[in-house]
Amino acid sequence: MLPINRQQHILKWLKEEGSLRISDISARFGVSEMTVYRDVNQLVQSNQVIKTAGGITLPVRTPQTDHMCSYCLKPVNQAHSVQLITVNQDIEQLCCAHCAFLRYADKTEEVSHLICRDFLLQTTVSAGSAYFVVNAELNLHCCQPQAIPFATLDHAERFQKGFGGAVCTFDQALEDMLQDRKKRCTCTKK
C-alpha cells in the first residue's frame, strides 16, 4: 500500500475513533512503526493531525483558527482568501491561492470546491474555472510564488501585460506551485 493510501486510511480512522496509537496503526497495516511514523509526520507537517503521547489525534478547530490559513497558519486577508470546501462540507480558509493549491494537492480526494475572489472585481469564482497570473511582479505581501486569480482570460492577460508573469489555467498553476514547492515556497507551514 502506498503512503498516501495509508494516510487516507489513518485520517478516516481518526474521524471515526478520535485518536489512534502508533502501535495500533502499525498492527492494522502490518507495517513497522517507523513506516507509520513517516506517514504520520507528513500528516503533522500538513496540519492534518496532531501528535500526542504515543499516538495522534485530529486538530481541534477554534474560532481563532477560522481566521488563520489552514496551510501556513498566517492570518487570512479576505481580499486574497480562498475557501476549500470538502465533500463533508467542512470549510477551510486559506490566505491565498498559493496555499490553496498546496492544500488542494495534500487532500485532492476530499475536496469538493475551491472558491476564490477575482483580483480585480472581487467577485466569487470557482478556482477550477479561473485563470491565474503566476509570478507577477506585483507583490501582494503573502506567500510566494504567488498565483493571482481572475474570472476571465481577458482580465488575466491584461494584468499580465502590466505586471508580467504567466497566465495559467487551474491545472497549469497547480503544476507550477507543486514544482516550486521545494525551491521557492515562502510558507511558514509548521
FIKOLZA-1660 file (N, C-alpha, C; in steps of 0.1 Angstrom, whole numbers, plus 5000, padded with zeros to 4 digits):
% residues 190
   i   px   py   pz ch aa at
   1 5009 4988 5000  A  M  N
   1 5000 5000 5000  A  M CA
   1 5009 5012 5000  A  M  C
   2 5005 5022 4992  A  L  N
   2 5013 5035 4991  A  L CA
   2 5011 5043 5003  A  L  C
   3 5021 5052 5007  A  P  N
   3 5020 5061 5018  A  P CA
   3 5007 5069 5018  A  P  C
   4 5003 5074 5006  A  I  N
   4 4992 5083 5005  A  I CA
   4 4979 5075 5009  A  I  C
   5 4978 5062 5005  A  N  N
   5 4967 5054 5008  A  N CA
   5 4966 5051 5023  A  N  C
   6 4978 5049 5029  A  R  N
   6 4978 5047 5044  A  R CA
   6 4974 5059 5051  A  R  C
   7 4978 5071 5046  A  Q  N
   7 4975 5084 5052  A  Q CA
   7 4960 5086 5052  A  Q  C
   8 4954 5083 5040  A  Q  N
   8 4939 5084 5039  A  Q CA
   8 4932 5075 5049  A  Q  C
   9 4937 5063 5050  A  H  N
   9 4930 5054 5060  A  H CA
   9 4932 5059 5074  A  H  C
  10 4944 5064 5077  A  I  N
  10 4946 5070 5091  A  I CA
  10 4937 5081 5093  A  I  C
  11 4935 5090 5084  A  L  N
  11 4926 5102 5086  A  L CA
  11 4911 5097 5087  A  L  C
  12 4907 5087 5080  A  K  N
  12 4894 5081 5081  A  K CA
  12 4892 5075 5095  A  K  C
  13 4902 5067 5099  A  W  N
  13 4901 5061 5113  A  W CA
  13 4900 5072 5124  A  W  C
  14 4908 5082 5122  A  L  N
  14 4908 5093 5132  A  L CA
  14 4894 5100 5133  A  L  C
  15 4888 5102 5121  A  K  N
  15 4874 5108 5121  A  K CA
  15 4864 5099 5128  A  K  C
  16 4866 5085 5127  A  E  N
  16 4857 5076 5133  A  E CA
  16 4860 5074 5148  A  E  C
  17 4873 5074 5152  A  E  N
  17 4877 5070 5165  A  E CA
  17 4882 5081 5174  A  E  C
  18 4886 5092 5168  A  G  N
  18 4891 5103 5176  A  G CA
  18 4906 5104 5178  A  G  C
  19 4912 5093 5182  A  S  N
  19 4926 5092 5184  A  S CA
  19 4931 5078 5181  A  S  C
  20 4944 5077 5178  A  L  N
  20 4950 5064 5174  A  L CA
  20 4963 5063 5180  A  L  C
  21 4967 5051 5184  A  R  N
  21 4981 5048 5189  A  R CA
  21 4989 5044 5177  A  R  C
  22 5002 5048 5177  A  I  N
  22 5011 5044 5166  A  I CA
  22 5012 5029 5165  A  I  C
  23 5013 5022 5176  A  S  N
  23 5014 5007 5176  A  S CA
  23 5001 5001 5170  A  S  C
  24 4989 5007 5173  A  D  N
  24 4977 5001 5167  A  D CA
  24 4976 5003 5152  A  D  C
  25 4981 5015 5147  A  I  N
  25 4981 5017 5133  A  I CA
  25 4991 5007 5126  A  I  C
  26 5002 5005 5132  A  S  N
  26 5012 4996 5127  A  S CA
  26 5006 4982 5126  A  S  C
  27 4999 4978 5136  A  A  N
  27 4993 4964 5136  A  A CA
  27 4982 4963 5125  A  A  C
  28 4974 4974 5123  A  R  N
  28 4963 4974 5113  A  R CA
  28 4969 4972 5099  A  R  C
  29 4980 4979 5096  A  F  N
  29 4986 4979 5083  A  F CA
  29 4995 4968 5081  A  F  C
  30 5000 4962 5092  A  G  N
  30 5011 4952 5091  A  G CA
  30 5024 4957 5086  A  G  C
  31 5027 4969 5090  A  V  N
  31 5040 4976 5087  A  V CA
  31 5047 4980 5100  A  V  C
  32 5059 4984 5099  A  S  N
  32 5067 4987 5111  A  S CA
  32 5062 5001 5116  A  S  C
  33 5065 5003 5129  A  E  N
  33 5061 5016 5135  A  E CA
  33 5069 5027 5128  A  E  C
  34 5081 5025 5123  A  M  N
  34 5089 5035 5117  A  M CA
  34 5082 5040 5104  A  M  C
  35 5076 5030 5097  A  T  N
  35 5068 5034 5085  A  T CA
  35 5056 5042 5088  A  T  C
  36 5049 5039 5099  A  V  N
  36 5038 5047 5104  A  V CA
  36 5043 5061 5108  A  V  C
  37 5054 5062 5115  A  Y  N
  37 5059 5075 5119  A  Y CA
  37 5062 5084 5107  A  Y  C
  38 5067 5078 5096  A  R  N
  38 5070 5086 5084  A  R CA
  38 5057 5091 5078  A  R  C
  39 5046 5082 5077  A  D  N
  39 5033 5086 5072  A  D CA
  39 5027 5097 5081  A  D  C
  40 5028 5095 5094  A  V  N
  40 5022 5105 5104  A  V CA
  40 5029 5118 5103  A  V  C
  41 5043 5118 5102  A  N  N
  41 5050 5131 5101  A  N CA
  41 5045 5139 5089  A  N  C
  42 5042 5133 5078  A  Q  N
  42 5037 5141 5067  A  Q CA
  42 5024 5147 5070  A  Q  C
  43 5015 5139 5077  A  L  N
  43 5002 5145 5081  A  L CA
  43 5004 5156 5091  A  L  C
  44 5013 5155 5100  A  V  N
  44 5016 5165 5110  A  V CA
  44 5021 5178 5103  A  V  C
  45 5030 5176 5094  A  Q  N
  45 5035 5188 5086  A  Q CA
  45 5025 5195 5078  A  Q  C
  46 5015 5188 5074  A  S  N
  46 5004 5195 5066  A  S CA
  46 4992 5199 5075  A  S  C
  47 4995 5198 5089  A  N  N
  47 4985 5203 5099  A  N CA
  47 4972 5195 5098  A  N  C
  48 4972 5182 5094  A  Q  N
  48 4960 5174 5094  A  Q CA
  48 4958 5166 5106  A  Q  C
  49 4969 5163 5114  A  V  N
  49 4969 5156 5126  A  V CA
  49 4978 5163 5136  A  V  C
  50 4976 5160 5149  A  I  N
  50 4985 5164 5160  A  I CA
  50 4990 5152 5167  A  I  C
  51 5003 5153 5170  A  K  N
  51 5009 5142 5178  A  K CA
  51 5005 5143 5192  A  K  C
  52 5003 5131 5198  A  T  N
  52 5000 5131 5213  A  T CA
  52 5010 5121 5218  A  T  C
  53 5010 5118 5231  A  A  N
  53 5018 5109 5238  A  A CA
  53 5015 5095 5232  A  A  C
  54 5024 5089 5224  A  G  N
  54 5022 5076 5219  A  G CA
  54 5012 5075 5207  A  G  C
  55 5007 5086 5202  A  G  N
  55 4997 5085 5192  A  G CA
  55 4994 5098 5184  A  G  C
  56 4983 5099 5178  A  I  N
  56 4979 5111 5171  A  I CA
  56 4964 5113 5173  A  I  C
  57 4960 5125 5170  A  T  N
  57 4946 5129 5170  A  T CA
  57 4943 5140 5160  A  T  C
  58 4931 5143 5157  A  L  N
  58 4928 5154 5148  A  L CA
  58 4929 5167 5155  A  L  C
  59 4933 5178 5148  A  P  N
  59 4934 5191 5154  A  P CA
  59 4920 5196 5158  A  P  C
  60 4920 5204 5169  A  V  N
  60 4908 5210 5173  A  V CA
  60 4906 5223 5167  A  V  C
  61 4895 5225 5160  A  R  N
  61 4892 5238 5154  A  R CA
  61 4886 5248 5164  A  R  C
  62 4892 5260 5165  A  T  N
  62 4887 5270 5174  A  T CA
  62 4883 5282 5165  A  T  C
  63 4875 5291 5170  A  P  N
  63 4871 5303 5163  A  P CA
  63 4884 5310 5158  A  P  C
  64 4894 5310 5166  A  Q  N
  64 4906 5317 5162  A  Q CA
  64 4913 5311 5149  A  Q  C
  65 4912 5298 5148  A  T  N
  65 4918 5291 5136  A  T CA
  65 4910 5294 5124  A  T  C
  66 4897 5298 5125  A  D  N
  66 4889 5302 5113  A  D CA
  66 4895 5314 5106  A  D  C
  67 4903 5322 5113  A  H  N
  67 4908 5334 5107  A  H CA
  67 4923 5332 5103  A  H  C
  68 4927 5320 5104  A  M  N
  68 4941 5317 5100  A  M CA
  68 4941 5307 5089  A  M  C
  69 4951 5308 5080  A  C  N
  69 4953 5299 5069  A  C CA
  69 4955 5285 5074  A  C  C
  70 4947 5275 5068  A  S  N
  70 4948 5262 5073  A  S CA
  70 4961 5255 5067  A  S  C
  71 4968 5262 5059  A  Y  N
  71 4981 5256 5053  A  Y CA
  71 4993 5262 5060  A  Y  C
  72 4994 5275 5060  A  C  N
  72 5007 5281 5065  A  C CA
  72 5004 5288 5079  A  C  C
  73 4992 5289 5083  A  L  N
  73 4988 5295 5096  A  L CA
  73 4990 5310 5097  A  L  C
  74 4991 5317 5086  A  K  N
  74 4991 5331 5086  A  K CA
  74 4977 5336 5087  A  K  C
  75 4975 5349 5092  A  P  N
  75 4962 5355 5092  A  P CA
  75 4956 5356 5078  A  P  C
  76 4943 5354 5077  A  V  N
  76 4937 5354 5064  A  V CA
  76 4932 5368 5060  A  V  C
  77 4937 5373 5049  A  N  N
  77 4932 5386 5044  A  N CA
  77 4921 5383 5034  A  N  C
  78 4909 5388 5037  A  Q  N
  78 4897 5385 5029  A  Q CA
  78 4898 5388 5014  A  Q  C
  79 4906 5398 5011  A  A  N
  79 4907 5402 4997  A  A CA
  79 4914 5391 4988  A  A  C
  80 4923 5383 4995  A  H  N
  80 4931 5373 4987  A  H CA
  80 4927 5359 4992  A  H  C
  81 4917 5357 5001  A  S  N
  81 4915 5344 5007  A  S CA
  81 4908 5335 4997  A  S  C
  82 4910 5322 5000  A  V  N
  82 4904 5311 4992  A  V CA
  82 4897 5302 5002  A  V  C
  83 4886 5297 4998  A  Q  N
  83 4879 5287 5007  A  Q CA
  83 4879 5273 5000  A  Q  C
  84 4884 5263 5008  A  L  N
  84 4884 5250 5003  A  L CA
  84 4872 5243 5010  A  L  C
  85 4863 5237 5002  A  I  N
  85 4852 5230 5008  A  I CA
  85 4853 5215 5005  A  I  C
  86 4852 5207 5015  A  T  N
  86 4854 5193 5014  A  T CA
  86 4841 5186 5010  A  T  C
  87 4842 5173 5007  A  V  N
  87 4830 5166 5003  A  V CA
  87 4821 5164 5016  A  V  C
  88 4827 5166 5028  A  N  N
  88 4819 5165 5040  A  N CA
  88 4813 5179 5044  A  N  C
  89 4815 5189 5035  A  Q  N
  89 4810 5202 5037  A  Q CA
  89 4818 5210 5048  A  Q  C
  90 4830 5205 5052  A  D  N
  90 4839 5213 5060  A  D CA
  90 4845 5224 5052  A  D  C
  91 4847 5236 5058  A  I  N
  91 4853 5247 5051  A  I CA
  91 4866 5251 5057  A  I  C
  92 4876 5252 5049  A  E  N
  92 4889 5256 5053  A  E CA
  92 4892 5270 5047  A  E  C
  93 4898 5279 5055  A  Q  N
  93 4902 5292 5050  A  Q CA
  93 4916 5292 5047  A  Q  C
  94 4920 5297 5035  A  L  N
  94 4934 5298 5031  A  L CA
  94 4937 5312 5028  A  L  C
  95 4950 5317 5031  A  C  N
  95 4953 5331 5029  A  C CA
  95 4954 5335 5015  A  C  C
  96 4957 5326 5006  A  C  N
  96 4960 5330 4992  A  C CA
  96 4959 5317 4983  A  C  C
  97 4959 5320 4970  A  A  N
  97 4958 5309 4960  A  A CA
  97 4970 5299 4961  A  A  C
  98 4982 5305 4964  A  H  N
  98 4994 5296 4966  A  H CA
  98 4991 5285 4976  A  H  C
  99 4986 5289 4988  A  C  N
  99 4984 5279 4999  A  C CA
  99 4972 5270 4995  A  C  C
 100 4962 5276 4987  A  A  N
 100 4951 5268 4983  A  A CA
 100 4955 5256 4974  A  A  C
 101 4965 5260 4965  A  F  N
 101 4970 5249 4956  A  F CA
 101 4977 5238 4963  A  F  C
 102 4985 5242 4973  A  L  N
 102 4993 5232 4981  A  L CA
 102 4984 5224 4990  A  L  C
 103 4974 5230 4996  A  R  N
 103 4965 5223 5004  A  R CA
 103 4956 5214 4996  A  R  C
 104 4952 5218 4984  A  Y  N
 104 4944 5210 4975  A  Y CA
 104 4952 5198 4971  A  Y  C
 105 4965 5199 4968  A  A  N
 105 4974 5188 4965  A  A CA
 105 4975 5178 4976  A  A  C
 106 4974 5183 4989  A  D  N
 106 4975 5174 5000  A  D CA
 106 4963 5166 5002  A  D  C
 107 4951 5171 4998  A  K  N
 107 4939 5164 5001  A  K CA
 107 4929 5164 4989  A  K  C
 108 4934 5162 4977  A  T  N
 108 4927 5162 4965  A  T CA
 108 4914 5154 4965  A  T  C
 109 4915 5142 4971  A  E  N
 109 4903 5133 4971  A  E CA
 109 4892 5138 4980  A  E  C
 110 4895 5146 4989  A  E  N
 110 4885 5151 4999  A  E CA
 110 4879 5165 4994  A  E  C
 111 4884 5171 4984  A  V  N
 111 4880 5185 4980  A  V CA
 111 4868 5184 4971  A  V  C
 112 4858 5192 4975  A  S  N
 112 4846 5193 4966  A  S CA
 112 4847 5206 4958  A  S  C
 113 4851 5217 4964  A  H  N
 113 4852 5230 4957  A  H CA
 113 4863 5238 4962  A  H  C
 114 4869 5247 4954  A  L  N
 114 4878 5257 4958  A  L CA
 114 4872 5270 4953  A  L  C
 115 4870 5279 4962  A  I  N
 115 4863 5292 4959  A  I CA
 115 4873 5303 4961  A  I  C
 116 4875 5312 4951  A  C  N
 116 4884 5323 4953  A  C CA
 116 4878 5336 4948  A  C  C
 117 4885 5347 4949  A  R  N
 117 4879 5360 4945  A  R CA
 117 4887 5365 4933  A  R  C
 118 4880 5370 4923  A  D  N
 118 4887 5377 4912  A  D CA
 118 4895 5389 4917  A  D  C
 119 4907 5390 4913  A  F  N
 119 4916 5400 4919  A  F CA
 119 4911 5414 4916  A  F  C
 120 4906 5416 4904  A  L  N
 120 4901 5430 4900  A  L CA
 120 4887 5433 4905  A  L  C
 121 4878 5424 4903  A  L  N
 121 4864 5427 4906  A  L CA
 121 4859 5423 4920  A  L  C
 122 4867 5414 4927  A  Q  N
 122 4864 5409 4940  A  Q CA
 122 4851 5401 4940  A  Q  C
 123 4848 5395 4928  A  T  N
 123 4837 5386 4927  A  T CA
 123 4841 5372 4930  A  T  C
 124 4832 5363 4935  A  T  N
 124 4835 5350 4938  A  T CA
 124 4836 5341 4925  A  T  C
 125 4846 5333 4924  A  V  N
 125 4848 5325 4912  A  V CA
 125 4853 5311 4917  A  V  C
 126 4849 5301 4910  A  S  N
 126 4854 5287 4912  A  S CA
 126 4868 5287 4907  A  S  C
 127 4877 5282 4916  A  A  N
 127 4891 5281 4912  A  A CA
 127 4893 5273 4899  A  A  C
 128 4885 5263 4898  A  G  N
 128 4886 5254 4886  A  G CA
 128 4884 5261 4873  A  G  C
 129 4876 5271 4873  A  S  N
 129 4873 5278 4861  A  S CA
 129 4880 5292 4860  A  S  C
 130 4888 5295 4870  A  A  N
 130 4896 5308 4870  A  A CA
 130 4909 5307 4862  A  A  C
 131 4914 5318 4859  A  Y  N
 131 4927 5319 4853  A  Y CA
 131 4936 5326 4863  A  Y  C
 132 4949 5322 4863  A  F  N
 132 4958 5326 4874  A  F CA
 132 4970 5333 4867  A  F  C
 133 4974 5344 4872  A  V  N
 133 4987 5350 4868  A  V CA
 133 4997 5346 4878  A  V  C
 134 5007 5338 4874  A  V  N
 134 5017 5332 4883  A  V CA
 134 5030 5340 4882  A  V  C
 135 5036 5343 4893  A  N  N
 135 5049 5350 4893  A  N CA
 135 5049 5364 4888  A  N  C
 136 5038 5372 4890  A  A  N
 136 5037 5386 4886  A  A CA
 136 5046 5394 4894  A  A  C
 137 5050 5405 4889  A  E  N
 137 5060 5414 4896  A  E CA
 137 5053 5422 4907  A  E  C
 138 5040 5423 4907  A  L  N
 138 5033 5429 4918  A  L CA
 138 5033 5421 4931  A  L  C
 139 5038 5426 4942  A  N  N
 139 5040 5418 4954  A  N CA
 139 5027 5420 4963  A  N  C
 140 5020 5410 4965  A  L  N
 140 5008 5410 4973  A  L CA
 140 5011 5408 4988  A  L  C
 141 5024 5407 4992  A  H  N
 141 5028 5405 5005  A  H CA
 141 5021 5393 5012  A  H  C
 142 5021 5382 5005  A  C  N
 142 5016 5370 5010  A  C CA
 142 5026 5359 5006  A  C  C
 143 5022 5347 5005  A  C  N
 143 5031 5336 5002  A  C CA
 143 5036 5336 4987  A  C  C
 144 5048 5331 4985  A  Q  N
 144 5055 5331 4972  A  Q CA
 144 5058 5317 4968  A  Q  C
 145 5058 5314 4956  A  P  N
 145 5054 5322 4944  A  P CA
 145 5039 5324 4945  A  P  C
 146 5035 5336 4941  A  Q  N
 146 5020 5339 4942  A  Q CA
 146 5013 5336 4929  A  Q  C
 147 5000 5333 4931  A  A  N
 147 4991 5330 4920  A  A CA
 147 4979 5339 4922  A  A  C
 148 4977 5348 4912  A  I  N
 148 4966 5358 4913  A  I CA
 148 4954 5354 4905  A  I  C
 149 4942 5351 4911  A  P  N
 149 4931 5346 4903  A  P CA
 149 4923 5357 4896  A  P  C
 150 4918 5353 4884  A  F  N
 150 4909 5362 4876  A  F CA
 150 4898 5353 4870  A  F  C
 151 4886 5359 4869  A  A  N
 151 4874 5352 4864  A  A CA
 151 4875 5350 4849  A  A  C
 152 4882 5360 4842  A  T  N
 152 4882 5359 4827  A  T CA
 152 4897 5359 4822  A  T  C
 153 4898 5352 4811  A  L  N
 153 4911 5352 4805  A  L CA
 153 4916 5366 4800  A  L  C
 154 4906 5374 4796  A  D  N
 154 4909 5387 4791  A  D CA
 154 4916 5396 4802  A  D  C
 155 4909 5395 4814  A  H  N
 155 4915 5403 4826  A  H CA
 155 4929 5398 4830  A  H  C
 156 4930 5385 4830  A  A  N
 156 4943 5379 4833  A  A CA
 156 4954 5383 4823  A  A  C
 157 4951 5383 4811  A  E  N
 157 4961 5387 4800  A  E CA
 157 4964 5402 4801  A  E  C
 158 4954 5410 4804  A  R  N
 158 4957 5425 4805  A  R CA
 158 4965 5427 4818  A  R  C
 159 4962 5420 4828  A  F  N
 159 4971 5422 4841  A  F CA
 159 4985 5418 4838  A  F  C
 160 4986 5407 4831  A  Q  N
 160 5000 5401 4828  A  Q CA
 160 5008 5411 4819  A  Q  C
 161 5001 5418 4810  A  K  N
 161 5008 5428 4802  A  K CA
 161 5015 5439 4811  A  K  C
 162 5008 5443 4821  A  G  N
 162 5013 5453 4830  A  G CA
 162 5023 5448 4841  A  G  C
 163 5021 5436 4846  A  F  N
 163 5028 5432 4857  A  F CA
 163 5036 5419 4855  A  F  C
 164 5036 5414 4843  A  G  N
 164 5044 5402 4839  A  G CA
 164 5038 5389 4845  A  G  C
 165 5046 5379 4845  A  G  N
 165 5041 5366 4850  A  G CA
 165 5036 5358 4838  A  G  C
 166 5030 5347 4842  A  A  N
 166 5024 5337 4832  A  A CA
 166 5010 5335 4835  A  A  C
 167 5001 5335 4825  A  V  N
 167 4987 5332 4826  A  V CA
 167 4985 5317 4825  A  V  C
 168 4979 5312 4836  A  C  N
 168 4977 5297 4836  A  C CA
 168 4963 5293 4840  A  C  C
 169 4959 5281 4835  A  T  N
 169 4946 5276 4840  A  T CA
 169 4949 5270 4854  A  T  C
 170 4938 5265 4860  A  F  N
 170 4939 5259 4873  A  F CA
 170 4950 5248 4873  A  F  C
 171 4949 5238 4864  A  D  N
 171 4958 5227 4864  A  D CA
 171 4972 5231 4861  A  D  C
 172 4974 5241 4852  A  Q  N
 172 4988 5246 4850  A  Q CA
 172 4994 5253 4862  A  Q  C
 173 4986 5261 4869  A  A  N
 173 4990 5268 4881  A  A CA
 173 4993 5258 4892  A  A  C
 174 4985 5248 4893  A  L  N
 174 4987 5238 4903  A  L CA
 174 5001 5231 4901  A  L  C
 175 5003 5227 4888  A  E  N
 175 5016 5221 4885  A  E CA
 175 5028 5230 4888  A  E  C
 176 5027 5243 4885  A  D  N
 176 5037 5253 4888  A  D CA
 176 5040 5254 4903  A  D  C
 177 5029 5255 4911  A  M  N
 177 5031 5256 4925  A  M CA
 177 5037 5243 4931  A  M  C
 178 5034 5232 4926  A  L  N
 178 5039 5219 4931  A  L CA
 178 5054 5218 4927  A  L  C
 179 5058 5223 4916  A  Q  N
 179 5072 5222 4911  A  Q CA
 179 5080 5232 4920  A  Q  C
 180 5074 5243 4923  A  D  N
 180 5082 5254 4931  A  D CA
 180 5081 5251 4946  A  D  C
 181 5073 5242 4950  A  R  N
 181 5071 5239 4964  A  R CA
 181 5084 5238 4972  A  R  C
 182 5093 5230 4967  A  K  N
 182 5106 5227 4974  A  K CA
 182 5116 5238 4972  A  K  C
 183 5115 5246 4961  A  K  N
 183 5125 5255 4957  A  K CA
 183 5123 5269 4963  A  K  C
 184 5110 5274 4960  A  R  N
 184 5108 5289 4963  A  R CA
 184 5097 5291 4973  A  R  C
 185 5091 5282 4978  A  C  N
 185 5079 5284 4987  A  C CA
 185 5083 5291 4999  A  C  C
 186 5075 5302 5003  A  T  N
 186 5078 5310 5014  A  T CA
 186 5069 5307 5026  A  T  C
 187 5060 5297 5025  A  C  N
 187 5051 5295 5035  A  C CA
 187 5058 5291 5048  A  C  C
 188 5052 5296 5059  A  T  N
 188 5058 5293 5072  A  T CA
 188 5051 5281 5078  A  T  C
 189 5047 5272 5070  A  K  N
 189 5040 5260 5074  A  K CA
 189 5048 5253 5085  A  K  C
 190 5041 5249 5096  A  K  N
 190 5047 5243 5107  A  K CA
 190 5046 5228 5107  A  K  C
% end
